[in-house]
Structure formats: C-alpha cells, structure tokens
C-alpha cells in the first residue's frame, strides 16, 4: 500500500495588530518564532511545508529564505486564515496531485512551541487512524496542529463566506479523533505583548 503523504500548511499572512510589531519575527531562544516552528516541521514524514505570506512582507520573506519552507504569496493578501489555507491547498493540488487519503496539517504560525516529540506523537496517531480529522486537546481544549484528510480540501472552498475552518469539525463531528496530550503548546498562541512575555518566562 502506498504511504499516505502529509503536507503542512502554515498561515502567516496576518498583520499582528494586537502585538504591535511583526510577531513571527520575535526571538525565542536565539531564533525567530517562525524559524523555530519551521525547524520542527522540517522532517521526512512531511512531504512539503507551505507558508502563506503577504506580498509586501519583505522582512518575513527574508527570514523564510533562511528558515526554509515553501512560500505561497497570493497576489491579493488573504483577509483571513481560511483564505490563506485555500491558497496553500491550491498550491499543493497543483504541485503534488494528492490522493483522497493523503493529509494536510494546519499549524498557525503563532503556535511557536510545537516540539519534535509532540509532533511524533500526533503523526503516529494520524498514520494509524482512519478518521477524517485529528485534533489534539490539552485540558479538554482543542488546539493545533489539526490534521485533515485531503478529501476534505474541496470542502474548504465550499464553506459559507462567514464560516471558518472549524466548520469542518462541526460538519464531520462523527469522524473527528481527539487526542489528549500533556503539552500546553497545542493551545499556546501569541496575540498580545502579554502573551509574548509569558512565553519568554516559560521558555526561560
């Protein structure tokens, strides 16, 4: 049986309004947040990692050239995460022609404390599971990365304009596997300076 392929999608086209500065370039342990995330995602069982970036974000593009990852740069800046994901799915479809049982993993760029051990656990569960969606939970809270079968990719474009990707988990609620993990990183994101200060203290 042919191995299922897995693609990572990293939406990174936000403007960091609440942070007040480009949050993905903030340092953590000597590297930028986005570089730290991409290092963890650079592994043989992920076929390709696509990062969606705004057309005018030269600072992030420069960092990406160093950190790796395949850049997806839409001509019109994506207004939300769902649109960013759609651009990445289109790029994967054009380049790799995925099969229905291949997978795509959504990991927002502002979830910077994903580590190799946690990703090992999630990918192992994904490969052994036949459900359409896998989502990690921490203390009963759903987080990221979230895994989807490729057969759901076409449904993203068909979602109502006012609905986000969580709608897929609602529509397919009977085919969602929740994996409890003892790692707060799956629910740790960065929106404000206070979030960043707390993350720095935890890292130290």
N, C-alpha and C positions, 0 to 999 in steps of 0.2 A: 504494500500500500504506500502510495506517495505521501511523504511527510507534509503535514499542514504548514503553510507559511504564515508568519506573523509579521505585521507591519506596525510600526509605532508612529502615532500622529501627535505632534506637539504644537498646539495653537499658541503662537507667540506674537500675535498682531494687536495686542491691547496697547493702550497709551498710558497706563499707570497713573491715572488721575489722582486716585486716593493716596498713592505712595508719594507723589510729588516729584519723582525722578524715575528714570528707567529701572524698574525693579529687577529685571532679568540680568542686569549687569552688576548688581550689588555683589560685593565679595562675601564669601563664606569659606573659611578655612583656606584662604590663599587663592581661591578660584571664584569665578563668577558663578552665580546660581545656575545659569543656563549651561555653562561648561560642565558643571558638576552633574547635572541631570543627563546631559548627552554622553558623558563618560560611562554612566551606569547603563545606558541604553545601547552602547556600542558592544554588541555581543553576537556570537554566531547564530543563535536561535531567533534573532530579529533580522528579517531579510533586509529591511530598509527603515530608516528613521527620517520622517519628513517633518520639517519645522516650517510653519506658516508665518511669514514675516511681512510687515508693511513695506510698501515700495520705497518709502522715504526714510526707513530706519537704518541709516548707514552705520551707526555705532553697533547695532546688533548684528548686522551683516558682517562687519569686520570681525566680531567675536565668533561668529559662526564659521568663518573661513578657518579659524584656528581650532575651534572645538569639534568640527565635523558635523555630520548630519546633512541631509539633502534639503536645500532651501526651496520652498514654494512661495513665490512672490506674485500674488494676484495683481492685475492691473488696477483694480479698484480695491481699496482697503476693506477687508471684511468688517462688517458692523458688529459681529457677534461671534461667539465660539462655534455655533452651528455652521455658519457660513465658512469659517476657516476650515472646519473639518470637511465640508463639502469640497473645497478646493483640493485638499490633500487626497481625499478619496478619488477624485477625478484624475489626479496625477498618478496614483497607484494603479488605477484601472488602465490608463493609457500605457504605462511602462511595463506592468507585470501581468496583466490579464488574470487576476486572482480567480480561483475556483470558489464555489459556494461555501466550502468548509475551511478555507483559509480564514485568517483572523486579522482584525485591526484593534490596536490597543490605544485608547485615548488617555494621554497624560498631560494635563495642562502644565505649561512651562513654569507656573508659580507654585508647583509642588516639588520643592527642591531637595527633599531629604529622602527620596526613594533610594534604597541601597541594594546591592547585589544579592544579598541573602533574601531579602523580601521579594525581589523580582524572581529569584529562583523558585521560591515557594509558589508564587502566583502563576508563573509559566508552567510549572509542573502540574498544577491543578487544572489549568486550561487545556493542556495537552491530553489529560486523562478524562476530560469532561466533554459531554456531547450537547450540553445546553447552549442556547444562542448567546447568552450573556453571562459574564463572570464579573462580580463586583466585590472588592474587599470591604470589610467593615471593621471598625475599631470602636469598641464600647457601643455597639449597635448603630453606629453612624456609618453610612455608606461613603466611600471615598474613591480614590484613584490610585493606580490606573484601572480603568474599566475595559474589559475585553468583549469584542463583538465578533460574531461570525460574519464573513464577508457577505452572505446572503442578505444581511440587513442594510448593506450600503445603499441600495436603491431606495430604501425607505427614508433615508435622511432627507433627500431632495423632495420627497412627497409630504413631509411634515408641514402642518399649517404654519404660516409665517410667524405666528406669535408663540410657537411652541419650541422648546429646546430639545436637546438630545435625551434628557430624562424621560421624554415621552416614549422612547423606545422601551425603556424599562417598565413603563406602565402598560403599554400595549402587549408586551410579551412577558408579563409578570409570572406566568406559569413556567417559563423557560429561563429564569434567572437563577443562577447559583450565587449565594452569598458566602464568602469565605472569611470567617472571623480571623483577625490577625492581632498579635500583640505588638503592634507598631503604630504609634500615632502619626507616622509620616504619611499614611494614606489619607488622612484628613487635615494635614497641615498645609495651608496655603498662605500666600502673602498678599495682603491688600493695602496695609497701612504701615507707617513707620513703627507703630507699636508692635505689629506682627513681626517686623524685622528685628527689632530689639529683643523680643522674646526668643526668636530663633537663634540669635547670636549667643544669648545666655545659655540656652540649651546646648548649643554646639560646644561652647567652652567647658 
